[in-house]
Amino acid sequence: MQDLKIPERLLLGPGPSNVPELVRQAMARPMIGHLDPAFLSILDEIQEMLRQLFRTSAALTLPISGTGSAGMETCLVNLLEPGDTALVGVNGVFGERMISIVERLGARALRCEAEMGEIIPETHFIDAIRAQRPDLVALVHAETSTGVAQPVREIAHAAREVGALVVLDCVTSLSGMDVRFDEWAIDAAYAGTQKCLSCPPGLSPTAFGPRALERIERRGRPVQSWYLDLSLIGRYFGKERVYHHTAPVSMLYALHTGLRLVLEEGLEARFERHRRAHALLVERVEELGFRMLVNRDHRLPMLNAVIPPFDDEASVRRRLLTEYGIEVGPGLGKLAGRIWRIGLMGENARPEVVERLIDALRAEARTH
């Protein structure tokens, strides 16, 4: 039986992103038990670094064993019970996914909508909160399917005024743009390791504030999912360190290293690096005839939705992958076949990465 043969790719899609060598090396460290005191010390450090990343002092932070969608489900199944009402911001695929989870657990799902590629206006969302007075408000900070950066702060504060809990999807935004859990009045948030953290997929960093933890304590029935029940998981990540499931040790080594690299760079410097790479990409692709889907004021720096200047976008994407080793992402939902999603996340938010993509596009244009 032959060893795995994996081609080298420059990952400029919506995730995963390329992984720094130090993160890859961390995953090869010796295996130890998930209840070993040495490993529990690593968990303590991960949780502290996550508090810094989410900019929170009071929240319980923990890496859920699963991708960002597991983090999404963890927040919603713990904070909602059948009969509760959730108002969900829907302007892309991941708002729709929240709706599906809310409905599956027997809660009432209300939608506050905008077209894909547009923000949900804050005034529209706030009016809906005040009219519906839901138990929970959920919105996507960085909509990966469209490249839209949704304003959060005023919406979250309006939700707090009516007593609603606020859940924020930070899967694509965390460590690529500012997330202010405490200042924005967020109650629960979740992210993914494979985006701007530049770690392999498989963990979902989450944060639960005091109001969310209080809501979980006074639930009238058990959480629908045993595996994602925070009252059980929290005893492993809390002071008791009670066994719940076998933590993915090597993935947590990777996350520890990835978080350390983020904080050593500095959050503001990292945000600025993403902004500069985004600005260069926009300049270069517009020179080649691409157009941006999203209004300038609402674009994500790490996920760029571009409209290609050619009809057969799929064949060009395929040749970028097979001939140049560069992956870019297709559109999803209503945007399938209409846009590319170009990710400049974490390790890949660098000018030399942008120039490599542009060189490949120029070579492709000359050849075809």
BELWO-V217269 format. One record per residue. RES is the residue in one letter. SS is DSSP state (@ for helix, = for strand, . for the rest). OMEGA is omega in radians with two decimals (NA if undefined). D_CENTER is the distance of its C-alpha to the mean C-alpha in whole Angstrom. Layout:
BEGIN
res->RES ss->SS omega->OMEGA d_center->D_CENTER
res->RES ss->SS omega->OMEGA d_center->D_CENTER
END
This chain:
BEGIN
res->M ss->. omega->-3.09 d_center->37
res->Q ss->. omega->3.02 d_center->35
res->D ss->. omega->3.06 d_center->32
res->L ss->. omega->3.05 d_center->29
res->K ss->. omega->-3.07 d_center->29
res->I ss->. omega->3.12 d_center->26
res->P ss->. omega->3.04 d_center->26
res->E ss->. omega->3.14 d_center->24
res->R ss->. omega->2.90 d_center->21
res->L ss->= omega->-2.98 d_center->20
res->L ss->= omega->-3.13 d_center->16
res->L ss->= omega->3.01 d_center->15
res->G ss->. omega->-3.12 d_center->14
res->P ss->. omega->-3.14 d_center->10
res->G ss->. omega->0.09 d_center->10
res->P ss->. omega->3.03 d_center->11
res->S ss->. omega->3.12 d_center->12
res->N ss->. omega->-3.01 d_center->15
res->V ss->. omega->3.09 d_center->16
res->P ss->. omega->-3.12 d_center->19
res->E ss->@ omega->3.14 d_center->22
res->L ss->@ omega->3.09 d_center->22
res->V ss->@ omega->3.10 d_center->19
res->R ss->@ omega->3.12 d_center->21
res->Q ss->@ omega->-3.13 d_center->24
res->A ss->@ omega->-3.11 d_center->22
res->M ss->@ omega->3.14 d_center->22
res->A ss->. omega->3.12 d_center->25
res->R ss->. omega->-3.08 d_center->26
res->P ss->. omega->3.09 d_center->29
res->M ss->. omega->3.00 d_center->28
res->I ss->. omega->-3.11 d_center->29
res->G ss->. omega->-3.10 d_center->28
res->H ss->. omega->3.01 d_center->26
res->L ss->. omega->3.09 d_center->28
res->D ss->. omega->3.12 d_center->30
res->P ss->@ omega->3.12 d_center->30
res->A ss->@ omega->3.13 d_center->29
res->F ss->@ omega->3.12 d_center->26
res->L ss->@ omega->3.06 d_center->25
res->S ss->@ omega->3.08 d_center->26
res->I ss->@ omega->3.10 d_center->23
res->L ss->@ omega->3.10 d_center->21
res->D ss->@ omega->-3.11 d_center->22
res->E ss->@ omega->3.08 d_center->21
res->I ss->@ omega->-3.10 d_center->17
res->Q ss->@ omega->3.10 d_center->17
res->E ss->@ omega->3.12 d_center->19
res->M ss->@ omega->3.09 d_center->17
res->L ss->@ omega->3.07 d_center->14
res->R ss->@ omega->3.10 d_center->16
res->Q ss->@ omega->-3.10 d_center->17
res->L ss->@ omega->3.11 d_center->13
res->F ss->@ omega->-3.07 d_center->12
res->R ss->. omega->3.13 d_center->16
res->T ss->. omega->3.08 d_center->17
res->S ss->. omega->-2.99 d_center->21
res->A ss->. omega->-3.01 d_center->21
res->A ss->. omega->2.91 d_center->18
res->L ss->= omega->3.11 d_center->18
res->T ss->= omega->3.13 d_center->15
res->L ss->= omega->3.07 d_center->15
res->P ss->= omega->3.12 d_center->13
res->I ss->= omega->3.11 d_center->13
res->S ss->= omega->-3.08 d_center->15
res->G ss->. omega->-3.13 d_center->13
res->T ss->. omega->-3.12 d_center->9
res->G ss->@ omega->3.12 d_center->6
res->S ss->@ omega->3.04 d_center->9
res->A ss->@ omega->3.05 d_center->11
res->G ss->@ omega->3.08 d_center->9
res->M ss->@ omega->-3.10 d_center->10
res->E ss->@ omega->3.11 d_center->13
res->T ss->@ omega->-3.14 d_center->14
res->C ss->@ omega->-3.02 d_center->14
res->L ss->@ omega->-3.10 d_center->16
res->V ss->@ omega->3.11 d_center->18
res->N ss->@ omega->-3.01 d_center->19
res->L ss->@ omega->-3.14 d_center->19
res->L ss->. omega->3.01 d_center->21
res->E ss->. omega->3.09 d_center->24
res->P ss->. omega->-3.13 d_center->27
res->G ss->. omega->3.06 d_center->28
res->D ss->. omega->3.14 d_center->25
res->T ss->= omega->3.08 d_center->24
res->A ss->= omega->3.04 d_center->20
res->L ss->= omega->-3.00 d_center->20
res->V ss->= omega->3.03 d_center->17
res->G ss->= omega->-3.08 d_center->16
res->V ss->= omega->3.01 d_center->16
res->N ss->. omega->3.13 d_center->16
res->G ss->. omega->-3.03 d_center->14
res->V ss->@ omega->-3.00 d_center->13
res->F ss->@ omega->2.91 d_center->10
res->G ss->@ omega->3.08 d_center->12
res->E ss->@ omega->3.13 d_center->15
res->R ss->@ omega->3.07 d_center->13
res->M ss->@ omega->3.12 d_center->13
res->I ss->@ omega->-3.12 d_center->17
res->S ss->@ omega->3.14 d_center->18
res->I ss->@ omega->3.12 d_center->17
res->V ss->@ omega->-3.11 d_center->19
res->E ss->@ omega->-3.14 d_center->22
res->R ss->@ omega->-3.12 d_center->22
res->L ss->. omega->3.01 d_center->22
res->G ss->. omega->3.05 d_center->25
res->A ss->. omega->3.13 d_center->24
res->R ss->= omega->-3.09 d_center->25
res->A ss->= omega->3.03 d_center->22
res->L ss->= omega->-3.06 d_center->22
res->R ss->= omega->2.92 d_center->21
res->C ss->= omega->-2.82 d_center->20
res->E ss->= omega->2.93 d_center->20
res->A ss->. omega->3.11 d_center->20
res->E ss->. omega->3.06 d_center->20
res->M ss->. omega->-3.09 d_center->18
res->G ss->. omega->3.13 d_center->17
res->E ss->. omega->3.01 d_center->18
res->I ss->. omega->2.91 d_center->17
res->I ss->. omega->-3.08 d_center->18
res->P ss->. omega->-3.11 d_center->21
res->E ss->@ omega->-3.12 d_center->21
res->T ss->@ omega->3.13 d_center->25
res->H ss->@ omega->-3.13 d_center->24
res->F ss->@ omega->-3.12 d_center->21
res->I ss->@ omega->3.08 d_center->24
res->D ss->@ omega->3.13 d_center->27
res->A ss->@ omega->3.11 d_center->25
res->I ss->@ omega->-3.08 d_center->24
res->R ss->@ omega->3.13 d_center->28
res->A ss->@ omega->-3.03 d_center->29
res->Q ss->@ omega->-3.12 d_center->27
res->R ss->. omega->-3.07 d_center->27
res->P ss->. omega->3.04 d_center->24
res->D ss->. omega->-3.06 d_center->23
res->L ss->= omega->3.04 d_center->20
res->V ss->= omega->-3.13 d_center->18
res->A ss->= omega->3.11 d_center->14
res->L ss->= omega->-3.11 d_center->12
res->V ss->= omega->-3.14 d_center->9
res->H ss->. omega->-3.10 d_center->8
res->A ss->= omega->-3.06 d_center->7
res->E ss->= omega->-3.02 d_center->9
res->T ss->. omega->-3.10 d_center->8
res->S ss->. omega->-3.04 d_center->11
res->T ss->. omega->-3.07 d_center->13
res->G ss->. omega->-3.10 d_center->12
res->V ss->= omega->3.03 d_center->13
res->A ss->= omega->-3.07 d_center->12
res->Q ss->. omega->2.99 d_center->13
res->P ss->. omega->-2.98 d_center->15
res->V ss->. omega->-2.85 d_center->15
res->R ss->@ omega->-3.06 d_center->18
res->E ss->@ omega->3.10 d_center->21
res->I ss->@ omega->-3.12 d_center->19
res->A ss->@ omega->3.13 d_center->18
res->H ss->@ omega->3.07 d_center->22
res->A ss->@ omega->3.09 d_center->23
res->A ss->@ omega->3.12 d_center->22
res->R ss->@ omega->-3.12 d_center->23
res->E ss->@ omega->3.14 d_center->26
res->V ss->. omega->3.08 d_center->27
res->G ss->. omega->-3.13 d_center->26
res->A ss->. omega->2.98 d_center->22
res->L ss->= omega->-3.11 d_center->19
res->V ss->= omega->3.07 d_center->16
res->V ss->= omega->-3.08 d_center->13
res->L ss->= omega->3.03 d_center->10
res->D ss->= omega->3.12 d_center->6
res->C ss->. omega->-3.00 d_center->4
res->V ss->. omega->-3.10 d_center->1
res->T ss->. omega->-3.03 d_center->3
res->S ss->. omega->-2.96 d_center->6
res->L ss->= omega->-3.13 d_center->6
res->S ss->. omega->3.03 d_center->10
res->G ss->. omega->3.04 d_center->10
res->M ss->= omega->-2.98 d_center->11
res->D ss->. omega->2.99 d_center->13
res->V ss->. omega->-3.07 d_center->11
res->R ss->. omega->-3.03 d_center->14
res->F ss->. omega->-3.08 d_center->14
res->D ss->. omega->-3.05 d_center->18
res->E ss->. omega->-3.11 d_center->19
res->W ss->. omega->-3.11 d_center->17
res->A ss->. omega->3.06 d_center->19
res->I ss->. omega->3.12 d_center->15
res->D ss->. omega->3.08 d_center->16
res->A ss->= omega->-3.14 d_center->13
res->A ss->= omega->3.14 d_center->10
res->Y ss->= omega->-3.13 d_center->7
res->A ss->. omega->3.10 d_center->4
res->G ss->. omega->-3.09 d_center->5
res->T ss->. omega->-2.95 d_center->8
res->Q ss->. omega->-3.11 d_center->8
res->K ss->. omega->-3.04 d_center->7
res->C ss->. omega->3.05 d_center->8
res->L ss->. omega->3.11 d_center->10
res->S ss->. omega->2.98 d_center->12
res->C ss->. omega->3.08 d_center->12
res->P ss->. omega->3.05 d_center->13
res->P ss->. omega->3.08 d_center->11
res->G ss->. omega->3.07 d_center->12
res->L ss->= omega->3.07 d_center->11
res->S ss->= omega->3.04 d_center->8
res->P ss->= omega->-3.12 d_center->9
res->T ss->= omega->3.07 d_center->10
res->A ss->= omega->3.12 d_center->13
res->F ss->= omega->-3.13 d_center->16
res->G ss->. omega->-3.08 d_center->18
res->P ss->@ omega->-3.13 d_center->22
res->R ss->@ omega->3.11 d_center->22
res->A ss->@ omega->-3.14 d_center->20
res->L ss->@ omega->3.08 d_center->22
res->E ss->@ omega->3.12 d_center->25
res->R ss->@ omega->3.14 d_center->24
res->I ss->@ omega->-3.12 d_center->23
res->E ss->@ omega->-3.08 d_center->27
res->R ss->. omega->3.06 d_center->29
res->R ss->. omega->3.11 d_center->27
res->G ss->. omega->-3.13 d_center->30
res->R ss->. omega->-3.13 d_center->29
res->P ss->. omega->3.05 d_center->27
res->V ss->. omega->-3.07 d_center->24
res->Q ss->. omega->-3.11 d_center->23
res->S ss->. omega->3.08 d_center->22
res->W ss->. omega->-3.04 d_center->23
res->Y ss->. omega->-3.07 d_center->21
res->L ss->. omega->-3.13 d_center->18
res->D ss->. omega->-3.06 d_center->21
res->L ss->@ omega->3.10 d_center->20
res->S ss->@ omega->3.06 d_center->23
res->L ss->@ omega->-3.14 d_center->24
res->I ss->@ omega->-3.08 d_center->21
res->G ss->@ omega->3.13 d_center->21
res->R ss->@ omega->3.04 d_center->25
res->Y ss->@ omega->-3.12 d_center->24
res->F ss->@ omega->3.07 d_center->21
res->G ss->. omega->-3.06 d_center->24
res->K ss->. omega->-3.04 d_center->27
res->E ss->. omega->-3.12 d_center->29
res->R ss->. omega->3.13 d_center->27
res->V ss->. omega->-3.13 d_center->28
res->Y ss->. omega->3.00 d_center->27
res->H ss->. omega->3.03 d_center->25
res->H ss->. omega->-3.14 d_center->24
res->T ss->. omega->-3.10 d_center->24
res->A ss->. omega->3.12 d_center->21
res->P ss->. omega->-2.94 d_center->19
res->V ss->@ omega->-3.08 d_center->21
res->S ss->@ omega->3.08 d_center->21
res->M ss->@ omega->3.14 d_center->17
res->L ss->@ omega->2.96 d_center->17
res->Y ss->@ omega->-3.11 d_center->20
res->A ss->@ omega->-3.13 d_center->17
res->L ss->@ omega->3.12 d_center->14
res->H ss->@ omega->-3.14 d_center->17
res->T ss->@ omega->3.13 d_center->18
res->G ss->@ omega->3.12 d_center->15
res->L ss->@ omega->3.12 d_center->15
res->R ss->@ omega->3.12 d_center->18
res->L ss->@ omega->3.11 d_center->18
res->V ss->@ omega->-3.06 d_center->15
res->L ss->@ omega->3.05 d_center->18
res->E ss->@ omega->3.07 d_center->21
res->E ss->@ omega->-3.08 d_center->20
res->G ss->. omega->-3.05 d_center->19
res->L ss->@ omega->-3.09 d_center->16
res->E ss->@ omega->3.11 d_center->18
res->A ss->@ omega->-3.14 d_center->20
res->R ss->@ omega->3.09 d_center->16
res->F ss->@ omega->-3.12 d_center->15
res->E ss->@ omega->3.10 d_center->18
res->R ss->@ omega->3.09 d_center->18
res->H ss->@ omega->3.14 d_center->15
res->R ss->@ omega->-3.12 d_center->17
res->R ss->@ omega->3.12 d_center->20
res->A ss->@ omega->3.11 d_center->19
res->H ss->@ omega->-3.12 d_center->18
res->A ss->@ omega->3.11 d_center->21
res->L ss->@ omega->3.12 d_center->23
res->L ss->@ omega->-3.13 d_center->21
res->V ss->@ omega->3.13 d_center->22
res->E ss->@ omega->-3.06 d_center->25
res->R ss->@ omega->-3.09 d_center->26
res->V ss->@ omega->3.09 d_center->25
res->E ss->@ omega->3.04 d_center->27
res->E ss->@ omega->-3.13 d_center->30
res->L ss->. omega->3.08 d_center->29
res->G ss->. omega->3.05 d_center->29
res->F ss->. omega->3.02 d_center->26
res->R ss->= omega->3.12 d_center->25
res->M ss->= omega->-3.14 d_center->21
res->L ss->. omega->-2.93 d_center->20
res->V ss->. omega->3.03 d_center->19
res->N ss->. omega->-3.06 d_center->21
res->R ss->@ omega->-3.04 d_center->21
res->D ss->@ omega->-3.03 d_center->20
res->H ss->@ omega->-3.12 d_center->17
res->R ss->= omega->2.96 d_center->15
res->L ss->. omega->3.06 d_center->12
res->P ss->. omega->-3.02 d_center->13
res->M ss->. omega->3.14 d_center->11
res->L ss->= omega->-2.98 d_center->11
res->N ss->= omega->3.10 d_center->15
res->A ss->= omega->-3.07 d_center->16
res->V ss->= omega->3.11 d_center->20
res->I ss->= omega->-3.08 d_center->23
res->P ss->. omega->-3.13 d_center->25
res->P ss->. omega->-3.13 d_center->29
res->F ss->. omega->-3.04 d_center->30
res->D ss->. omega->-3.04 d_center->30
res->D ss->. omega->-3.05 d_center->29
res->E ss->@ omega->-3.07 d_center->26
res->A ss->@ omega->-3.12 d_center->25
res->S ss->@ omega->3.11 d_center->28
res->V ss->@ omega->3.08 d_center->27
res->R ss->@ omega->-3.13 d_center->24
res->R ss->@ omega->3.12 d_center->26
res->R ss->@ omega->3.05 d_center->28
res->L ss->@ omega->-3.12 d_center->25
res->L ss->@ omega->-3.00 d_center->24
res->T ss->@ omega->-3.07 d_center->27
res->E ss->@ omega->-3.08 d_center->30
res->Y ss->@ omega->3.13 d_center->27
res->G ss->. omega->-3.10 d_center->25
res->I ss->= omega->3.09 d_center->22
res->E ss->= omega->2.90 d_center->19
res->V ss->= omega->-3.00 d_center->18
res->G ss->= omega->3.04 d_center->16
res->P ss->= omega->3.03 d_center->18
res->G ss->. omega->3.09 d_center->17
res->L ss->. omega->3.06 d_center->16
res->G ss->@ omega->-3.12 d_center->18
res->K ss->@ omega->-3.10 d_center->21
res->L ss->@ omega->3.12 d_center->20
res->A ss->. omega->-3.13 d_center->21
res->G ss->. omega->-3.08 d_center->23
res->R ss->. omega->-3.05 d_center->23
res->I ss->. omega->2.83 d_center->20
res->W ss->= omega->3.00 d_center->18
res->R ss->= omega->-3.09 d_center->15
res->I ss->= omega->-3.13 d_center->15
res->G ss->= omega->2.99 d_center->12
res->L ss->. omega->-2.93 d_center->13
res->M ss->. omega->2.99 d_center->11
res->G ss->@ omega->-3.10 d_center->12
res->E ss->@ omega->-3.05 d_center->15
res->N ss->@ omega->3.13 d_center->16
res->A ss->. omega->-3.06 d_center->16
res->R ss->. omega->-3.10 d_center->20
res->P ss->@ omega->-3.13 d_center->23
res->E ss->@ omega->3.07 d_center->24
res->V ss->@ omega->3.09 d_center->21
res->V ss->@ omega->-3.10 d_center->22
res->E ss->@ omega->3.10 d_center->25
res->R ss->@ omega->3.09 d_center->25
res->L ss->@ omega->-3.11 d_center->23
res->I ss->@ omega->3.09 d_center->26
res->D ss->@ omega->3.13 d_center->29
res->A ss->@ omega->3.12 d_center->28
res->L ss->@ omega->3.12 d_center->28
res->R ss->@ omega->3.09 d_center->31
res->A ss->@ omega->3.11 d_center->33
res->E ss->@ omega->3.14 d_center->31
res->A ss->@ omega->3.13 d_center->33
res->R ss->@ omega->-3.06 d_center->36
res->T ss->@ omega->-3.06 d_center->36
res->H ss->. omega->NA d_center->36
END
